[in-house]
């Protein structure tokens, strides 16, 4: 078969194009640090890259959710501490009010303070985190209590959940009915404070003393709810730590699949540049001959 100048030119251009494509691919790998930059680079590997990338994204979101859950629970725990302090102070006043040495005016002064404690407890019961009421279950946009009727209020019994992992839904709220007591509970915190205030206003030391057991009962229930919040906070912390570890593990696997060996890439890139330069020099000699060269 006769080799023509046209055939030489075509082969040269084909080789130059192949070298240029290889050089472009290596330059892209060096620039991005990834050996897989498009499905064509590794059709099988790109599937793993998408899978691991999605897992990383999910785990990061779960970790963010766990951190947000800790913030909500921490706030809720703080408000619970305020409420138990109110009840402990009410108990002190009940003990004082039951003393036979107090005068009517003394009990009136105590009754006034109990009234302030009642209002403070209503304020705590209407605590908001990010403009959401934390003690009204899933009805987070509605204030659960009022000064006029807190003792007869019924809160939403639902709970707010945060998604912290595949199949892991953590409650981050405690209904007011559980913490402060429902309207039908004899130890409802608001009702007990009202009873104590009434007893002191009426100068009834015996009735004031009778509220101590109810205050203790409700305070214990509050402390139990507070302990539950503490346990939930610990669980959220563990889930955040777990999601952080999983993210690091998946990112390591993703790096093994996706990342380029930069040392090898740079070596190959230098080689490709040398080959391309040599090819251009050889090509220049191939296309040099003209009609005058053949006529000589």
Residue pairs with C-beta under 8 A, 6 or more apart in sequence:
5 289
8 286
9 286
9 287
12 279
12 282
12 283
12 286
12 287
13 283
15 279
16 276
16 279
16 280
16 283
19 272
19 275
19 276
19 279
20 276
22 272
23 269
23 272
23 273
23 276
25 41
26 265
26 268
26 269
26 272
27 269
28 37
29 35
29 37
29 260
29 265
30 260
30 262
30 265
30 266
30 269
32 260
33 259
33 260
33 262
34 258
34 259
34 260
35 41
35 42
35 258
35 259
35 260
35 261
35 265
36 42
36 45
36 46
36 49
36 257
36 258
38 46
39 46
45 257
45 258
48 254
48 257
49 254
49 257
49 258
52 250
52 251
52 253
52 254
52 257
52 258
53 254
55 246
55 250
56 247
56 250
56 251
56 254
59 243
59 246
59 247
59 250
60 243
60 247
62 163
62 164
62 165
62 239
62 243
63 240
63 243
63 244
63 247
65 162
65 163
65 164
66 162
66 164
66 170
66 236
66 237
66 239
66 240
66 243
67 236
67 240
68 162
69 162
69 164
69 170
69 172
69 232
69 236
70 233
70 236
70 237
70 240
71 129
72 129
72 134
72 160
72 162
72 172
72 173
73 172
73 229
73 232
73 233
73 236
74 233
75 127
75 129
75 134
76 127
76 129
76 134
76 172
76 173
76 174
76 229
77 226
77 229
77 230
77 233
79 124
79 127
79 134
79 135
80 174
80 179
80 222
80 225
80 226
80 229
81 226
82 120
82 124
83 121
83 124
83 125
83 179
83 180
83 189
83 222
84 219
84 222
84 223
84 226
86 117
86 120
86 121
86 124
87 121
87 189
87 215
87 218
87 219
87 222
88 219
89 117
90 114
90 117
90 192
90 193
90 196
90 215
91 212
91 215
91 216
91 219
93 110
93 113
93 114
93 117
93 196
93 200
94 196
94 208
94 209
94 211
94 212
94 215
95 209
95 212
96 102
96 110
97 107
97 110
97 196
97 199
97 200
97 205
97 208
97 209
98 205
98 206
98 208
98 209
98 212
99 205
100 205
102 110
102 205
104 203
107 200
107 201
107 203
107 205
107 208
108 200
108 201
108 203
110 200
111 197
111 200
111 201
114 193
114 196
114 197
114 200
115 197
117 193
118 147
118 150
118 190
118 193
118 194
118 197
119 147
121 150
121 180
121 189
121 190
121 193
122 145
122 146
122 147
122 150
122 190
125 135
125 144
125 145
125 150
125 176
125 180
125 190
126 133
126 135
126 143
126 144
126 145
127 133
127 134
127 135
128 134
132 140
132 141
133 139
133 140
133 141
133 142
133 143
133 144
134 140
134 173
134 174
135 144
135 145
135 155
135 173
135 174
135 175
135 176
135 179
135 180
136 142
136 143
136 144
136 155
136 156
136 175
136 176
137 155
137 156
137 157
137 158
137 159
137 160
137 173
137 175
137 176
138 156
138 158
138 159
138 160
139 155
139 156
139 158
140 160
142 156
144 153
144 155
144 156
144 176
145 153
145 176
145 190
146 153
150 190
151 183
151 188
151 190
151 191
151 194
152 183
152 191
153 176
153 183
153 190
154 177
154 182
154 183
155 175
155 176
155 177
156 175
157 175
157 177
157 178
158 175
159 171
159 172
159 173
159 174
159 175
160 171
160 172
160 173
161 169
161 170
161 171
161 172
162 169
162 170
162 172
162 236
163 169
164 170
164 236
164 239
164 240
164 243
165 239
165 242
165 243
168 239
170 232
170 235
170 236
170 239
171 232
172 232
172 236
174 225
174 228
174 229
178 221
178 225
179 221
179 222
179 225
180 188
180 189
180 190
180 218
180 222
181 187
181 188
181 189
181 190
181 191
181 218
181 221
182 188
183 191
185 191
185 218
186 214
187 214
187 215
187 217
187 218
187 221
188 218
189 218
189 222
192 211
192 214
192 215
192 218
195 207
195 211
195 214
196 208
196 211
196 215
198 207
199 205
199 207
199 208
199 210
199 211
200 208
